Structure formats: structure tokens, C-alpha cells
Amino acid sequence: MDQPEIIKKFAEQDEKLNAIYVSVEKTRKYFLWTLIITIIVLVLPLVVMVFVVPAFINTYTTALGGL
């Protein structure tokens, strides 16, 4: 192989590596947002329930205690 062909191959590989990098970054952002949405939808309601359920039970038992 002569010099221009090698340079051409390196240029092609550089373009492909850049395309792969862009694709990987999009995938990384997709997984990040999937994680954030999962936390919001699943974990946050569980944390809120830790505070809401005891207050509800207290109110419920207080109301029944008056009967």
C-alpha cells in the first residue's frame, strides 16, 4: 500500500469513529433519561408513601376511636 491509500483509510476510520461516538452519546443520554424517569415514577411515590400512610392511619384510627 502506498501513502495516499493509508491516509484515505485513516480518514474513513476517523469518520466512522465520530459516527460511533455520536451514536454512543445518544444512547447514553437515552439511558440517563430512562433512569431519571424510572426513579420519578417508582421510587418517588414510595418515598412519599412512607410519610402519607402513617398520617392516614393516624387520622383513620382517631376517627374510629371517637365512635
PDB file of N, CA, C and O in Angstrom:
ATOM      1  N   MET A   1       0.860  -1.184   0.000  1.00  0.00           N
ATOM      2  CA  MET A   1       0.000   0.000   0.000  1.00  0.00           C
ATOM      3  C   MET A   1       0.898   1.237   0.000  1.00  0.00           C
ATOM      4  O   MET A   1       1.969   1.276   0.606  1.00  0.00           O
ATOM      5  N   ASP A   2       0.414   2.208  -0.691  1.00  0.00           N
ATOM      6  CA  ASP A   2       1.191   3.438  -0.692  1.00  0.00           C
ATOM      7  C   ASP A   2       0.569   4.460   0.257  1.00  0.00           C
ATOM      8  O   ASP A   2      -0.515   4.249   0.802  1.00  0.00           O
ATOM      9  N   GLN A   3       1.264   5.543   0.436  1.00  0.00           N
ATOM     10  CA  GLN A   3       0.920   6.557   1.436  1.00  0.00           C
ATOM     11  C   GLN A   3      -0.503   7.130   1.274  1.00  0.00           C
ATOM     12  O   GLN A   3      -1.217   7.206   2.273  1.00  0.00           O
ATOM     13  N   PRO A   4      -0.950   7.533   0.086  1.00  0.00           N
ATOM     14  CA  PRO A   4      -2.299   8.128  -0.025  1.00  0.00           C
ATOM     15  C   PRO A   4      -3.421   7.167   0.362  1.00  0.00           C
ATOM     16  O   PRO A   4      -4.431   7.583   0.930  1.00  0.00           O
ATOM     17  N   GLU A   5      -3.243   5.884   0.056  1.00  0.00           N
ATOM     18  CA  GLU A   5      -4.284   4.908   0.420  1.00  0.00           C
ATOM     19  C   GLU A   5      -4.388   4.761   1.935  1.00  0.00           C
ATOM     20  O   GLU A   5      -5.487   4.647   2.480  1.00  0.00           O
ATOM     21  N   ILE A   6      -3.274   4.762   2.593  1.00  0.00           N
ATOM     22  CA  ILE A   6      -3.263   4.642   4.056  1.00  0.00           C
ATOM     23  C   ILE A   6      -3.928   5.866   4.684  1.00  0.00           C
ATOM     24  O   ILE A   6      -4.718   5.740   5.620  1.00  0.00           O
ATOM     25  N   ILE A   7      -3.608   7.030   4.170  1.00  0.00           N
ATOM     26  CA  ILE A   7      -4.221   8.258   4.681  1.00  0.00           C
ATOM     27  C   ILE A   7      -5.725   8.239   4.448  1.00  0.00           C
ATOM     28  O   ILE A   7      -6.496   8.664   5.308  1.00  0.00           O
ATOM     29  N   LYS A   8      -6.138   7.750   3.293  1.00  0.00           N
ATOM     30  CA  LYS A   8      -7.575   7.652   2.975  1.00  0.00           C
ATOM     31  C   LYS A   8      -8.268   6.696   3.954  1.00  0.00           C
ATOM     32  O   LYS A   8      -9.361   6.988   4.440  1.00  0.00           O
ATOM     33  N   LYS A   9      -7.640   5.575   4.235  1.00  0.00           N
ATOM     34  CA  LYS A   9      -8.213   4.604   5.186  1.00  0.00           C
ATOM     35  C   LYS A   9      -8.336   5.212   6.584  1.00  0.00           C
ATOM     36  O   LYS A   9      -9.343   5.019   7.264  1.00  0.00           O
ATOM     37  N   PHE A  10      -7.310   5.945   7.005  1.00  0.00           N
ATOM     38  CA  PHE A  10      -7.375   6.602   8.310  1.00  0.00           C
ATOM     39  C   PHE A  10      -8.505   7.622   8.357  1.00  0.00           C
ATOM     40  O   PHE A  10      -9.193   7.741   9.371  1.00  0.00           O
ATOM     41  N   ALA A  11      -8.697   8.344   7.283  1.00  0.00           N
ATOM     42  CA  ALA A  11      -9.781   9.333   7.224  1.00  0.00           C
ATOM     43  C   ALA A  11     -11.138   8.642   7.313  1.00  0.00           C
ATOM     44  O   ALA A  11     -12.035   9.125   8.005  1.00  0.00           O
ATOM     45  N   GLU A  12     -11.295   7.529   6.627  1.00  0.00           N
ATOM     46  CA  GLU A  12     -12.551   6.774   6.680  1.00  0.00           C
ATOM     47  C   GLU A  12     -12.797   6.247   8.093  1.00  0.00           C
ATOM     48  O   GLU A  12     -13.922   6.302   8.591  1.00  0.00           O
ATOM     49  N   GLN A  13     -11.767   5.744   8.727  1.00  0.00           N
ATOM     50  CA  GLN A  13     -11.908   5.242  10.088  1.00  0.00           C
ATOM     51  C   GLN A  13     -12.251   6.361  11.060  1.00  0.00           C
ATOM     52  O   GLN A  13     -13.033   6.166  11.991  1.00  0.00           O
ATOM     53  N   ASP A  14     -11.668   7.528  10.843  1.00  0.00           N
ATOM     54  CA  ASP A  14     -11.959   8.671  11.688  1.00  0.00           C
ATOM     55  C   ASP A  14     -13.433   9.076  11.573  1.00  0.00           C
ATOM     56  O   ASP A  14     -14.073   9.392  12.576  1.00  0.00           O
ATOM     57  N   GLU A  15     -13.960   9.067  10.363  1.00  0.00           N
ATOM     58  CA  GLU A  15     -15.376   9.391  10.152  1.00  0.00           C
ATOM     59  C   GLU A  15     -16.271   8.363  10.850  1.00  0.00           C
ATOM     60  O   GLU A  15     -17.253   8.723  11.499  1.00  0.00           O
ATOM     61  N   LYS A  16     -15.926   7.106  10.712  1.00  0.00           N
ATOM     62  CA  LYS A  16     -16.724   6.053  11.348  1.00  0.00           C
ATOM     63  C   LYS A  16     -16.651   6.156  12.866  1.00  0.00           C
ATOM     64  O   LYS A  16     -17.661   5.961  13.543  1.00  0.00           O
ATOM     65  N   LEU A  17     -15.480   6.457  13.412  1.00  0.00           N
ATOM     66  CA  LEU A  17     -15.345   6.610  14.863  1.00  0.00           C
ATOM     67  C   LEU A  17     -16.179   7.791  15.364  1.00  0.00           C
ATOM     68  O   LEU A  17     -16.790   7.708  16.429  1.00  0.00           O
ATOM     69  N   ASN A  18     -16.205   8.865  14.620  1.00  0.00           N
ATOM     70  CA  ASN A  18     -17.023  10.012  15.007  1.00  0.00           C
ATOM     71  C   ASN A  18     -18.508   9.653  14.992  1.00  0.00           C
ATOM     72  O   ASN A  18     -19.258  10.063  15.877  1.00  0.00           O
ATOM     73  N   ALA A  19     -18.928   8.889  13.985  1.00  0.00           N
ATOM     74  CA  ALA A  19     -20.328   8.460  13.915  1.00  0.00           C
ATOM     75  C   ALA A  19     -20.665   7.543  15.093  1.00  0.00           C
ATOM     76  O   ALA A  19     -21.749   7.645  15.667  1.00  0.00           O
ATOM     77  N   ILE A  20     -19.754   6.660  15.450  1.00  0.00           N
ATOM     78  CA  ILE A  20     -19.960   5.771  16.590  1.00  0.00           C
ATOM     79  C   ILE A  20     -20.050   6.579  17.880  1.00  0.00           C
ATOM     80  O   ILE A  20     -20.892   6.297  18.733  1.00  0.00           O
ATOM     81  N   TYR A  21     -19.196   7.571  18.025  1.00  0.00           N
ATOM     82  CA  TYR A  21     -19.211   8.411  19.223  1.00  0.00           C
ATOM     83  C   TYR A  21     -20.549   9.122  19.368  1.00  0.00           C
ATOM     84  O   TYR A  21     -21.117   9.162  20.459  1.00  0.00           O
ATOM     85  N   VAL A  22     -21.052   9.682  18.278  1.00  0.00           N
ATOM     86  CA  VAL A  22     -22.345  10.374  18.321  1.00  0.00           C
ATOM     87  C   VAL A  22     -23.448   9.400  18.717  1.00  0.00           C
ATOM     88  O   VAL A  22     -24.315   9.734  19.524  1.00  0.00           O
ATOM     89  N   SER A  23     -23.417   8.212  18.156  1.00  0.00           N
ATOM     90  CA  SER A  23     -24.427   7.202  18.479  1.00  0.00           C
ATOM     91  C   SER A  23     -24.349   6.778  19.943  1.00  0.00           C
ATOM     92  O   SER A  23     -25.381   6.623  20.596  1.00  0.00           O
ATOM     93  N   VAL A  24     -23.157   6.592  20.457  1.00  0.00           N
ATOM     94  CA  VAL A  24     -22.982   6.194  21.853  1.00  0.00           C
ATOM     95  C   VAL A  24     -23.466   7.298  22.793  1.00  0.00           C
ATOM     96  O   VAL A  24     -24.087   7.005  23.815  1.00  0.00           O
ATOM     97  N   GLU A  25     -23.193   8.541  22.468  1.00  0.00           N
ATOM     98  CA  GLU A  25     -23.654   9.650  23.306  1.00  0.00           C
ATOM     99  C   GLU A  25     -25.179   9.729  23.321  1.00  0.00           C
ATOM    100  O   GLU A  25     -25.765   9.997  24.370  1.00  0.00           O
ATOM    101  N   LYS A  26     -25.825   9.504  22.195  1.00  0.00           N
ATOM    102  CA  LYS A  26     -27.292   9.492  22.160  1.00  0.00           C
ATOM    103  C   LYS A  26     -27.832   8.359  23.028  1.00  0.00           C
ATOM    104  O   LYS A  26     -28.801   8.541  23.766  1.00  0.00           O
ATOM    105  N   THR A  27     -27.201   7.190  22.936  1.00  0.00           N
ATOM    106  CA  THR A  27     -27.629   6.051  23.735  1.00  0.00           C
ATOM    107  C   THR A  27     -27.434   6.322  25.222  1.00  0.00           C
ATOM    108  O   THR A  27     -28.288   5.973  26.038  1.00  0.00           O
ATOM    109  N   ARG A  28     -26.318   6.942  25.572  1.00  0.00           N
ATOM    110  CA  ARG A  28     -26.046   7.270  26.975  1.00  0.00           C
ATOM    111  C   ARG A  28     -27.096   8.232  27.516  1.00  0.00           C
ATOM    112  O   ARG A  28     -27.575   8.053  28.635  1.00  0.00           O
ATOM    113  N   LYS A  29     -27.456   9.237  26.749  1.00  0.00           N
ATOM    114  CA  LYS A  29     -28.480  10.189  27.179  1.00  0.00           C
ATOM    115  C   LYS A  29     -29.837   9.504  27.304  1.00  0.00           C
ATOM    116  O   LYS A  29     -30.603   9.807  28.219  1.00  0.00           O
ATOM    117  N   TYR A  30     -30.140   8.581  26.389  1.00  0.00           N
ATOM    118  CA  TYR A  30     -31.395   7.834  26.453  1.00  0.00           C
ATOM    119  C   TYR A  30     -31.467   7.030  27.751  1.00  0.00           C
ATOM    120  O   TYR A  30     -32.487   7.049  28.439  1.00  0.00           O
ATOM    121  N   PHE A  31     -30.386   6.326  28.085  1.00  0.00           N
ATOM    122  CA  PHE A  31     -30.374   5.542  29.320  1.00  0.00           C
ATOM    123  C   PHE A  31     -30.442   6.436  30.553  1.00  0.00           C
ATOM    124  O   PHE A  31     -31.084   6.069  31.538  1.00  0.00           O
ATOM    125  N   LEU A  32     -29.804   7.584  30.523  1.00  0.00           N
ATOM    126  CA  LEU A  32     -29.861   8.513  31.644  1.00  0.00           C
ATOM    127  C   LEU A  32     -31.293   8.980  31.883  1.00  0.00           C
ATOM    128  O   LEU A  32     -31.767   8.976  33.019  1.00  0.00           O
ATOM    129  N   TRP A  33     -31.983   9.381  30.817  1.00  0.00           N
ATOM    130  CA  TRP A  33     -33.364   9.839  30.983  1.00  0.00           C
ATOM    131  C   TRP A  33     -34.294   8.696  31.383  1.00  0.00           C
ATOM    132  O   TRP A  33     -35.260   8.908  32.115  1.00  0.00           O
ATOM    133  N   THR A  34     -34.006   7.490  30.905  1.00  0.00           N
ATOM    134  CA  THR A  34     -34.792   6.332  31.334  1.00  0.00           C
ATOM    135  C   THR A  34     -34.628   6.110  32.835  1.00  0.00           C
ATOM    136  O   THR A  34     -35.606   5.824  33.526  1.00  0.00           O
ATOM    137  N   LEU A  35     -33.414   6.235  33.342  1.00  0.00           N
ATOM    138  CA  LEU A  35     -33.156   6.087  34.773  1.00  0.00           C
ATOM    139  C   LEU A  35     -33.869   7.176  35.571  1.00  0.00           C
ATOM    140  O   LEU A  35     -34.481   6.892  36.601  1.00  0.00           O
ATOM    141  N   ILE A  36     -33.795   8.401  35.107  1.00  0.00           N
ATOM    142  CA  ILE A  36     -34.436   9.511  35.818  1.00  0.00           C
ATOM    143  C   ILE A  36     -35.949   9.320  35.856  1.00  0.00           C
ATOM    144  O   ILE A  36     -36.569   9.516  36.901  1.00  0.00           O
ATOM    145  N   ILE A  37     -36.545   8.943  34.739  1.00  0.00           N
ATOM    146  CA  ILE A  37     -37.999   8.735  34.699  1.00  0.00           C
ATOM    147  C   ILE A  37     -38.399   7.555  35.579  1.00  0.00           C
ATOM    148  O   ILE A  37     -39.430   7.605  36.249  1.00  0.00           O
ATOM    149  N   THR A  38     -37.595   6.497  35.583  1.00  0.00           N
ATOM    150  CA  THR A  38     -37.883   5.346  36.440  1.00  0.00           C
ATOM    151  C   THR A  38     -37.865   5.750  37.903  1.00  0.00           C
ATOM    152  O   THR A  38     -38.736   5.343  38.671  1.00  0.00           O
ATOM    153  N   ILE A  39     -36.883   6.545  38.293  1.00  0.00           N
ATOM    154  CA  ILE A  39     -36.817   7.000  39.687  1.00  0.00           C
ATOM    155  C   ILE A  39     -38.034   7.841  40.031  1.00  0.00           C
ATOM    156  O   ILE A  39     -38.613   7.689  41.106  1.00  0.00           O
ATOM    157  N   ILE A  40     -38.420   8.719  39.132  1.00  0.00           N
ATOM    158  CA  ILE A  40     -39.580   9.583  39.396  1.00  0.00           C
ATOM    159  C   ILE A  40     -40.858   8.768  39.509  1.00  0.00           C
ATOM    160  O   ILE A  40     -41.682   9.020  40.387  1.00  0.00           O
ATOM    161  N   VAL A  41     -41.026   7.796  38.629  1.00  0.00           N
ATOM    162  CA  VAL A  41     -42.276   7.036  38.586  1.00  0.00           C
ATOM    163  C   VAL A  41     -42.352   5.971  39.679  1.00  0.00           C
ATOM    164  O   VAL A  41     -43.440   5.708  40.192  1.00  0.00           O
ATOM    165  N   LEU A  42     -41.246   5.360  40.046  1.00  0.00           N
ATOM    166  CA  LEU A  42     -41.288   4.254  41.002  1.00  0.00           C
ATOM    167  C   LEU A  42     -40.811   4.621  42.409  1.00  0.00           C
ATOM    168  O   LEU A  42     -41.504   4.345  43.389  1.00  0.00           O
ATOM    169  N   VAL A  43     -39.676   5.221  42.511  1.00  0.00           N
ATOM    170  CA  VAL A  43     -39.066   5.445  43.817  1.00  0.00           C
ATOM    171  C   VAL A  43     -39.706   6.627  44.543  1.00  0.00           C
ATOM    172  O   VAL A  43     -39.975   6.539  45.740  1.00  0.00           O
ATOM    173  N   LEU A  44     -39.947   7.708  43.848  1.00  0.00           N
ATOM    174  CA  LEU A  44     -40.513   8.891  44.488  1.00  0.00           C
ATOM    175  C   LEU A  44     -41.878   8.610  45.126  1.00  0.00           C
ATOM    176  O   LEU A  44     -42.102   9.035  46.259  1.00  0.00           O
ATOM    177  N   PRO A  45     -42.800   7.913  44.450  1.00  0.00           N
ATOM    178  CA  PRO A  45     -44.060   7.592  45.131  1.00  0.00           C
ATOM    179  C   PRO A  45     -43.872   6.722  46.383  1.00  0.00           C
ATOM    180  O   PRO A  45     -44.613   6.879  47.353  1.00  0.00           O
ATOM    181  N   LEU A  46     -42.905   5.822  46.373  1.00  0.00           N
ATOM    182  CA  LEU A  46     -42.658   5.000  47.555  1.00  0.00           C
ATOM    183  C   LEU A  46     -42.166   5.853  48.721  1.00  0.00           C
ATOM    184  O   LEU A  46     -42.558   5.633  49.867  1.00  0.00           O
ATOM    185  N   VAL A  47     -41.328   6.803  48.431  1.00  0.00           N
ATOM    186  CA  VAL A  47     -40.831   7.693  49.482  1.00  0.00           C
ATOM    187  C   VAL A  47     -41.979   8.539  50.029  1.00  0.00           C
ATOM    188  O   VAL A  47     -42.073   8.748  51.239  1.00  0.00           O
ATOM    189  N   VAL A  48     -42.835   9.017  49.164  1.00  0.00           N
ATOM    190  CA  VAL A  48     -43.982   9.818  49.606  1.00  0.00           C
ATOM    191  C   VAL A  48     -44.926   8.968  50.442  1.00  0.00           C
ATOM    192  O   VAL A  48     -45.496   9.455  51.418  1.00  0.00           O
ATOM    193  N   MET A  49     -45.096   7.712  50.073  1.00  0.00           N
ATOM    194  CA  MET A  49     -45.993   6.819  50.821  1.00  0.00           C
ATOM    195  C   MET A  49     -45.509   6.612  52.253  1.00  0.00           C
ATOM    196  O   MET A  49     -46.324   6.405  53.152  1.00  0.00           O
ATOM    197  N   VAL A  50     -44.218   6.662  52.476  1.00  0.00           N
ATOM    198  CA  VAL A  50     -43.676   6.497  53.826  1.00  0.00           C
ATOM    199  C   VAL A  50     -44.223   7.585  54.750  1.00  0.00           C
ATOM    200  O   VAL A  50     -44.416   7.347  55.943  1.00  0.00           O
ATOM    201  N   PHE A  51     -44.471   8.764  54.211  1.00  0.00           N
ATOM    202  CA  PHE A  51     -44.992   9.856  55.030  1.00  0.00           C
ATOM    203  C   PHE A  51     -46.515   9.931  55.010  1.00  0.00           C
ATOM    204  O   PHE A  51     -47.118  10.354  55.996  1.00  0.00           O
ATOM    205  N   VAL A  52     -47.146   9.533  53.917  1.00  0.00           N
ATOM    206  CA  VAL A  52     -48.596   9.665  53.778  1.00  0.00           C
ATOM    207  C   VAL A  52     -49.336   8.557  54.532  1.00  0.00           C
ATOM    208  O   VAL A  52     -50.333   8.832  55.200  1.00  0.00           O
ATOM    209  N   VAL A  53     -48.870   7.324  54.437  1.00  0.00           N
ATOM    210  CA  VAL A  53     -49.580   6.198  55.058  1.00  0.00           C
ATOM    211  C   VAL A  53     -49.663   6.346  56.582  1.00  0.00           C
ATOM    212  O   VAL A  53     -50.746   6.138  57.130  1.00  0.00           O
ATOM    213  N   PRO A  54     -48.608   6.685  57.286  1.00  0.00           N
ATOM    214  CA  PRO A  54     -48.754   6.855  58.744  1.00  0.00           C
ATOM    215  C   PRO A  54     -49.737   7.978  59.107  1.00  0.00           C
ATOM    216  O   PRO A  54     -50.499   7.844  60.065  1.00  0.00           O
ATOM    217  N   ALA A  55     -49.723   9.065  58.359  1.00  0.00           N
ATOM    218  CA  ALA A  55     -50.670  10.149  58.637  1.00  0.00           C
ATOM    219  C   ALA A  55     -52.102   9.682  58.387  1.00  0.00           C
ATOM    220  O   ALA A  55     -53.008  10.018  59.150  1.00  0.00           O
ATOM    221  N   PHE A  56     -52.308   8.914  57.329  1.00  0.00           N
ATOM    222  CA  PHE A  56     -53.645   8.391  57.032  1.00  0.00           C
ATOM    223  C   PHE A  56     -54.100   7.425  58.121  1.00  0.00           C
ATOM    224  O   PHE A  56     -55.247   7.486  58.564  1.00  0.00           O
ATOM    225  N   ILE A  57     -53.210   6.533  58.557  1.00  0.00           N
ATOM    226  CA  ILE A  57     -53.570   5.567  59.603  1.00  0.00           C
ATOM    227  C   ILE A  57     -53.905   6.296  60.899  1.00  0.00           C
ATOM    228  O   ILE A  57     -54.850   5.926  61.597  1.00  0.00           O
ATOM    229  N   ASN A  58     -53.144   7.315  61.217  1.00  0.00           N
ATOM    230  CA  ASN A  58     -53.403   8.081  62.421  1.00  0.00           C
ATOM    231  C   ASN A  58     -54.774   8.758  62.344  1.00  0.00           C
ATOM    232  O   ASN A  58     -55.538   8.715  63.308  1.00  0.00           O
ATOM    233  N   THR A  59     -55.081   9.362  61.239  1.00  0.00           N
ATOM    234  CA  THR A  59     -56.382  10.010  61.066  1.00  0.00           C
ATOM    235  C   THR A  59     -57.514   8.991  61.127  1.00  0.00           C
ATOM    236  O   THR A  59     -58.550   9.235  61.745  1.00  0.00           O
ATOM    237  N   TYR A  60     -57.306   7.860  60.487  1.00  0.00           N
ATOM    238  CA  TYR A  60     -58.331   6.818  60.434  1.00  0.00           C
ATOM    239  C   TYR A  60     -58.606   6.244  61.838  1.00  0.00           C
ATOM    240  O   TYR A  60     -59.762   6.086  62.232  1.00  0.00           O
ATOM    241  N   THR A  61     -57.550   5.941  62.575  1.00  0.00           N
ATOM    242  CA  THR A  61     -57.739   5.375  63.915  1.00  0.00           C
ATOM    243  C   THR A  61     -58.326   6.411  64.893  1.00  0.00           C
ATOM    244  O   THR A  61     -59.088   6.058  65.793  1.00  0.00           O
ATOM    245  N   THR A  62     -57.973   7.662  64.711  1.00  0.00           N
ATOM    246  CA  THR A  62     -58.545   8.717  65.543  1.00  0.00           C
ATOM    247  C   THR A  62     -60.040   8.841  65.284  1.00  0.00           C
ATOM    248  O   THR A  62     -60.827   9.012  66.215  1.00  0.00           O
ATOM    249  N   ALA A  63     -60.423   8.755  64.027  1.00  0.00           N
ATOM    250  CA  ALA A  63     -61.835   8.844  63.676  1.00  0.00           C
ATOM    251  C   ALA A  63     -62.609   7.647  64.212  1.00  0.00           C
ATOM    252  O   ALA A  63     -63.743   7.808  64.663  1.00  0.00           O
ATOM    253  N   LEU A  64     -62.032   6.463  64.175  1.00  0.00           N
ATOM    254  CA  LEU A  64     -62.700   5.276  64.680  1.00  0.00           C
ATOM    255  C   LEU A  64     -62.727   5.257  66.199  1.00  0.00           C
ATOM    256  O   LEU A  64     -63.631   4.677  66.800  1.00  0.00           O
ATOM    257  N   GLY A  65     -61.746   5.884  66.815  1.00  0.00           N
ATOM    258  CA  GLY A  65     -61.682   5.913  68.270  1.00  0.00           C
ATOM    259  C   GLY A  65     -62.805   6.748  68.873  1.00  0.00           C
ATOM    260  O   GLY A  65     -63.168   6.527  70.028  1.00  0.00           O
ATOM    261  N   GLY A  66     -63.352   7.675  68.147  1.00  0.00           N
ATOM    262  CA  GLY A  66     -64.433   8.518  68.641  1.00  0.00           C
ATOM    263  C   GLY A  66     -65.788   7.834  68.605  1.00  0.00           C
ATOM    264  O   GLY A  66     -66.753   8.360  69.161  1.00  0.00           O
ATOM    265  N   LEU A  67     -65.884   6.691  67.974  1.00  0.00           N
ATOM    266  CA  LEU A  67     -67.187   6.013  67.874  1.00  0.00           C
ATOM    267  C   LEU A  67     -67.529   5.248  69.111  1.00  0.00           C
ATOM    268  O   LEU A  67     -68.590   4.626  69.178  1.00  0.00           O
TER     269      LEU A  67
END
